[in-house]
Amino acid sequence: MGLGACLSALFTMKEAVSTSHCSQPNTIEYEMAMEWCLLQSRSDSWWKSLHKQQGQDLRKLMANLKSK
């Protein structure tokens, strides 16, 4: 690669526009991400509750089977 090509590449990199990696609060992407986080939190809570209930049901079933 020649000196001219290197300088050209350097100027191109300096002129590149920097963009944020994360979404900004004033975009639809941000709103959708916030909604997704809320729904994910609700889902996690629901699954945790379901697993707790199933564990209780299994313990009752096992105790019932052992007593027979």
N, C-alpha and C positions, 0 to 999 in steps of 0.2 A: 504494500500500500504506500503510495507516494505521499509527500508532504502536503500537497494540495488536497488530497482526499482526506487526510487526517484533520486538517484545518476545517474542511467543509463539514465533516462529521462533528467536530467540536462545536462549531457555530450552530448546527442543527440541534444538538443536545441543549445548548444554552437557550435557544428560542422555543423549546418545547414547553407547552403549557402544563403546569402542575395541577393535578386534580386530587381531590381528597379520596382516600381509600374507603372511608366510612360514609354512610349516607348522612345527609344534612337534614335538620329538623323541618325545613320548608319544602320537602319533596314528598311525592306520593310513595316513594320507596321507603322513606322513614315511617310514614303513617302505617303502611302495610307491615313493616317489621315490628312496630309497636303492637299492632293488633295480633300478629302471629305470636309474639312473646306472651301476651295475655292469654290467648287460647292455649298455648303450650303449658302455661302454668296451671290453668284449669284442668287440662287433660292429665297432667302429672298428679294433681290432687285427686282426681277421680280414680285413676289407676291405683294409687296408694290406698285409697279407701276400699276399693274392690279387693285388693290383695289382702288387706287386713281382715275383711269380712270372710273371705275364702279360708284364711288361716284359722279363724275361729270356728267356722263350719267343719273344717277337717279335724280339728282337735275334738269337737263334740262327737263327730262320727267315730273317730278312733276310740274314744272313751266308751262309747256305746257298744262298739264291737268287742272290746276287751271284757266288758261286763257280761256278755252273753256266753 
